[in-house]
Amino acid sequence: MSAIFATNDEVTASAKITNIHIVRPSGWGELKETLTAAHQNFAHAQQFSAAAGQKLYLPGVDGDIESVLYGAGDVEKDTLGAMRAGGLSSSLPAGYYRFEGLPSDWNSVLAGVGWGIGAYKFENYLTSETEFPTLLIEDAKRLSETRSIVEATHLCRDLINTPASDMGPIALQQAAIDLAREYGAETTVTIGEDLLKNNFPMIHAVGRAAHEEPRLVEFEWGDPSHPRLALIGKGITFDTGGVNIKSAAGARIMKKDMGGAAHALALAKMIMANDLPIRLHCLVAIAENAVSAGAYRPGDILKSRAGLTVEIDNTDAEGRLVLGDALTKAAEDGPVLMIDFATLTGAARVALGPTLPPFFCNREVPVSDVLEQSRRQHDPIWHMPLWQPYNSMLSSPIADMKNAGGGFAGSVTAALFLERFVKGRPWMHFDVYGWCPTAYPGHPKGGDMFALRGLYHWLKAGGLNGDFSA
């Protein structure tokens, strides 16, 4: 991370520092007047107009880069805002840079975050290593928080991008334990047959066919007198679909089906790194949904920790099963709020696409504040309804419910399924894709993190101290 950011004190006096001017078309004329005649002519010849993402290197007399012009585009069409700075860190040559000018509506701290999350490439299996440019940050106090957010984003992406051969249940458990140890959190792990002994039957059923046993990893951190927050993550390290096996295309990127766990761990890292006044309880339900003689089947009826029985309509709707047991456990400890993350439904992608995650909440009061923080951080989410009439789609004649609701409103019925396990406690559910299919500034193709920056700032602003009564 030191290669991405530096303070003025960390740079030698002789180091070459290149200025970056980020400008909108409306401000390009004024900025152009501050340039030398040669640079004005050069920009004109290159047809620089400050269009969104347009980049121009202004050369010095020695032919080296003297400064950089970068277009922010028209404000009316700018959905990325300061996060567009990620398009610079992913493309500039190595060296030291600083923002000399930003659009007046850009937040400089957010531009730093954009720069940091853009400076990412998954290279664990490559023989080469990318050397990213370094941004100078004058405000050293804010740099610590920026680094923590960027590090959490990179952690989330690394966990998702790692293939299932190296990110199975044991490895994902270790990643959670390593994070907990880094911040002195207390860890509990329940594995294999102990899941049955300790009443986590649905987690066990989903993962019992795999060669690495299913498990629930929990850790607790922070002052017990602070508001208690439970973060719950779906950790299906690979999803074959079970007996209802996926197609080749559907299985291709199912290494990402533990993306909910990666999100829970990443948000936990932000909270702990910045010492927020929160009593944190993180639960990661881990299993591989495999096919073997021991696999659970369509038509089976599973017991749950909550005492409810579930008829299996589709073994490819497994994430909600492991989450059900984990949510029940989290609710038993009396949190002020529970938040779960899961790569749960294709229906959410059909409704909102890959980069706009839906979120559900069983309380109305916090919704507007969470949405506002997501807007400020250019970290978009979309509020979806817990439409109670659709509970009928989960009805079963031989069990308390089915695990799938059919072809309509799949993301809603999945959320309604989960709601039955929260014991009426305040709860939010984020159905994230965990994957960026097409690169854009700050977001390279591959595993990606969504919704967490807005959530972190909502928590930082005292979100847990709000009214959850209605």
N, C-alpha and C positions, 0 to 999 in steps of 0.2 A: 504493500500500500504506500510505502514511502516513495516509490517511483512515480506515483500518480499525483501526489501533493507534496508541497514543501512550504515552510515558512521562510521569510526573508533571512532569518538568522541561520537557516540551514544551507544557504547558497553562498558560495564564495564571491568576493567582490569582483573577481575577473570573469565570472560566468556570464555568458551571453544570454540575455533575456529578450524574448520576442513579444512585442505587444500584439494583442488581438483586439480589433474593433468589431463589435457586433452591432449591426445597424438595420433599421427598417427602411423600406423605400422612402418613407416620408422624411427620414432624417439623413438620407444619403447625400442630398445636396449640401447640407450644412457641413457634414463631415468631409466631403470632397474638397471644400474650400480650405481645410486645414492641411491638406496634402501638398507635396511639392508638385510643380508643374509636370515633371516627368511621371510621377505616380498618377496624377490625374489623367494624363494622356494614356498611360498604360492601362488603367482601369477602364477607360473609354474603349480602347482597342480590344480589350477582353470582354466588353459588353457587360460589365458588372452593374447590376441594378438593385442589389440587396434582396433579391428574391429568396424565398425560404430555402436554406441549405446551400446557397451559392457561396463558393469559397474562392478567394483570390490571394495568392502570395505576392506581396509587393517586394521587388528585389532591391538590394542595396547596390552600391557601386562595385562591390566585389562579386556580385552575382548571387550572394547568399540571401536568404529570406530576411528582410528587414522588419516587416510587419505582416499581419494577416487581416484581411477583410472577410467577414462572414455575414451572410444575409439572414435576418430573422423573419423576413416576409411581412405581409400586411397584418396588423394586429387583429383585424376582423376575422381572419382566416387561421390564426395561430392557435392551434389546440395544444401544442406542446409547451409553449412558453419557454421559460428558462431551461427546461429539460432538454431543449434542442442543442445545448452546449455539448451533449454527448456525441453529437455528430463531429465535433472537433477532436476530442480525445481519441476517437477511434480511427482518425485519418491523418492527423498531423504527424510529421516526423518527430523522432525523439529530440528532446531538448527542453529548455525552461521557457514557460510562457506566463503571461498575466493578462487579465482582462483590463484593457485600457479604457474601454467604453462599452456600456450595455444599454439596450433600450430602456427607457424610463419606467416601463411597466414590468421589467424583469427584476426578480429578487436575486441579489448576488450570491446569497447562500445556496439558493436552489440551483443556480447555475453551476456552482461548485459540485453539488450532488449530481447534477446531470453529467458533468465532466467525468466524475468518478465512476458512475455506472456505465458510461459509454466506453471506458477503458477496460474492456473485458474481452477475453477470448479463452475458450476452453481448450487448453493445450496439454492436458495431462498425458495424452497418448501420442503427442507429436514430438519429434526430435528437435524442432525449432521452438524458439520462445520469442514472443513479441515484446519489444521495448516501447512502452507507451510514453507519450510526452508528460511532462511534469508541470502542474499548475501551481503558481505561487499564490499563497493565501496570506493576506496581511493579518486577519483576525485569528490569532492562534487559539483563542478560547472557543470560537465556533468550529474550528477545524477538527477538534476531537469528536464532536457530535457528527459532523459530516463524514469523517472517516468511519465511524461506527455504522452509519447507515449504508455506506458504500460496501463495507466489509460484510455486512449482513446480506446485502443483495448478491454479492459474489458467492457467499456461502450457499445461499439458496440455489443459485444457478449451478454451482459445482455439484451439489447433491443430486439435482435433477438430471444433469448432463451425464453423470457417471453411469456407465452401463450396469445392468442388473447383475452381471457376472461379478462385479466389484462393489455393488451397492445392494446386496441382499439384506435380509433381516438382521444378520449379525453385524454387518458393516454399518447399517443405519442406526442400530442400537449404539454402536461405538461412537458414532458422530454425535448423538445426543449426550452420551456420557462425557465425551471430551468437552463439549460446550458447557455442560453443567460444572465440570471440574474447573474450567477456566475462571468461573465466577463464584466458586465456592458453594454451589447449590447441592442439596441433598438428593440423592438418586435412589429410586426403587425400580427393580426390574422383575417382571413376572413372566416366566417362559414355559412354553409347552404344556405338559400336564398340570403344572401349577396354575395355569389359567382356569382349568376346570375346578381345581381345589379351591381357588379364590373367587370363583363365580364370574368368570369372563367367558361364557360359553360361545358367544358369537365370534369373538376374536379367534378362539381356538378352532371353530368349525371352518372358518374361511382359510386358515393357514395350515391345517393339519395334513394336507396332501403334499406339501412342499418338503424338500430335503433339509431346509433350515426351518426350525420350529418358529411358530408365531410367538409374539411377545408384546407386552405393554411396558413401555418405559415412561417413568414419571420422575420429575424433579421439582423441588420447591426451593424458592429463593426469596430473600427479602425479609423485612421486619414483619412479624406476625400481626402487629398492631395496624399495619397499613391495609387498605382495601384489597380484598382477595380477588385475583383475576385468574381464570383458568383458560389456557390455550390448548386446544385439542387438534391434532393433526392426523389425517389419513395417511398411513404409511404402507401402501401396497407396493412392494418393491418391484414386482412385475405382475401384470394382469393378463393372463391368458384368456380370461372370460370364464374359466372353469369349464364345467361340462357343456355349458352354452358357449362354446369356444369362439373366439373372435376370428374374423377374416385376417388374411395376411396383412392387408392395409391397416386394419384396426389395431393389430398387435405391434406394428412397426415401432411406435414410439412409447410403448407402455412401460418403459423404464421410468417415465415421468409420472407414473400413477402414485408415487410417493411424494408428489409435489405439495400436497397438503401438509405433510409432516415437515417438509423443507420450509414451508411458510411459517409454521408454528415455531420452529427453531430459530428462524431468522428474526421474527418479531421478539422472541424471548431474548435474543442477543442484543437487539437495540435497547430493550428495557433494562437489561442488566448492565450493559456497557455504560449507560447514561444514568444509572443509579436512580431510576424513577421510584417514587414512594409507593410501591406496589408489593403486595405479597403474591408472588407468582407461583402458579401451579401449572406445569406444562406436562401434557400427556400425549404420547405418540403411540398409536395403535399400529403395530407392524405385523405384516404377513405377506407371503407371496400367494397369489390366487392361482394355484397350479392344478394340473389334471393328473390324477393317478387313481389307484384302486381305493384310496382313502378319501377322495374328494367328496364334498357334500353335493347333493343332487337337486335338480328341480323337483318340487313336490315334497321335499323334506320339511319338517317342522322343527325349528330351532327354539330353544329356550334362550332368554336374555337375562342379563343381570337385573334388569328392571322388573322381572317376573312376567313380562309379556311374551307370548309365543308368536313366532313369525313363520309363515309358510313361504318357502322359497319358490318364487315365480320365475326367477332368472338368476343363475349363478353369477352373471356378469354385473349384477347390482350388489356387489360385495362390500364396497366402501362404506355404505350406510350401515352395514351390519357391524363392522369393527368400530365405527364411530358410535353406534348406539350404546355398546358396553362402556366405552371410554367416557361418553357424555354422562351416563348414569353415575359412574364413579366420581367424575368431577362435581356433579350436582350434590353428591352426598356430603361434600366438604364445605358446603355453604358459601360459594363464591358470590361476590357482588355481581359479577358478569362472567359468562362463558362465551368464548369465541372459537368456533371451529373453522378449519380450512380443509378443503378437499377438492381434488380433481374428480368431481362426482358425476356429472352428467354431460352427455353429448347434447342434450336438449338445451343446456345453457349456451352452448356454442352456436346452435342453430338460431336461438333467440337473439343473442347479443354479440356473437363473433368471438374470436380468440382473445382479444385484449381489453374487453370491457366486462369484468366479472360481475355477476349479480350478487347482491347480498340481501339476506332476510333477517328480520329482527322481530322478536315477539314483544317488544316494547316500542311505542311510538316516539317517546320523548327524545331519545338520543339520535334518532335517524337524521334529522336535519343538521345537527352539529357534525356528525360523521361525514355526511355528504359535503358540507362546507370545507372541512379540512382536506378531503380528497380533492376538491376543486382547487384549493390554494396550492396544494403540492403537485398539481397536474398528475394525479394518480387516480384515474377515473374508476368509478364503480357505479352501479345502477341498482336502486332499491326495487325489490320485487315483493309481491304480496304473498303472505301465508294464507291463501284463499281456502278457508275452512271447508266449504262445500266439496272441495276436491278430495277430502279425506275418504269419501265413499269409494274412490278409485283404489284405495288400499285395502278394502274389505275382503275378508276371506271367510268362507263358510265353515272352515275347520280349525282356524287359528285366530288369534287376536288381530292379525293383520297380514298382508302380503308384503314382500320386500320391494315390489315394483308395481307401478300404477298404470301400465299400458302406454299407449303411444301419445297421449295428450299431456301437455303441461308437465313434462318430465322433471324439470328442475324444481317446480313447485311441489309436486308430490314427493320428491326426494327430501325436500326441506320439511314437509309435513311429517314424513316418516321420522326424521331426526327429532322433531319437536316433541314427539311422544316420550323421549328419553331424558328430557331436561328437567323434569319434575317441576315445571312451572317457573323455574328460575330465569332471570334475565339472560338472554342468549342471542348471539348473532351467528349467522352461517354464511360463509363465503365459498361460492362454487367457482374456483379458479381453474384456468386451463393449465397454468404452469409452463406454457410453451409459447414462444414467439415464432410463428411460421414464416414471417417475412421481416427482415431487419428494417428498423427505422431508428432515427437518432436516439442514442442512449439504450437501445434494445437490439442487441445482436440476435441473429437467428438461433434458436435452441431454447434450453431451459430458461425461464424468466420468472421474476417476482412481480406480483400485482397486489395492490390494495394496502400494503403494509406501511408505506410511508405516511399516507393519510391517517391510518389507524394509530401509528406511533405518535404523531403530533396531536391527535385527539386525546390520547392517554396522557401525554405530557401536559396538555392544557387542563387536566383535571377531569377527564371524561368519566372516571369511576366515581367522582363525587356528585354526579348529577342525579336526577330523579328517575328511578327505574320502576316506579309504582304503577305506571300505566303505559 
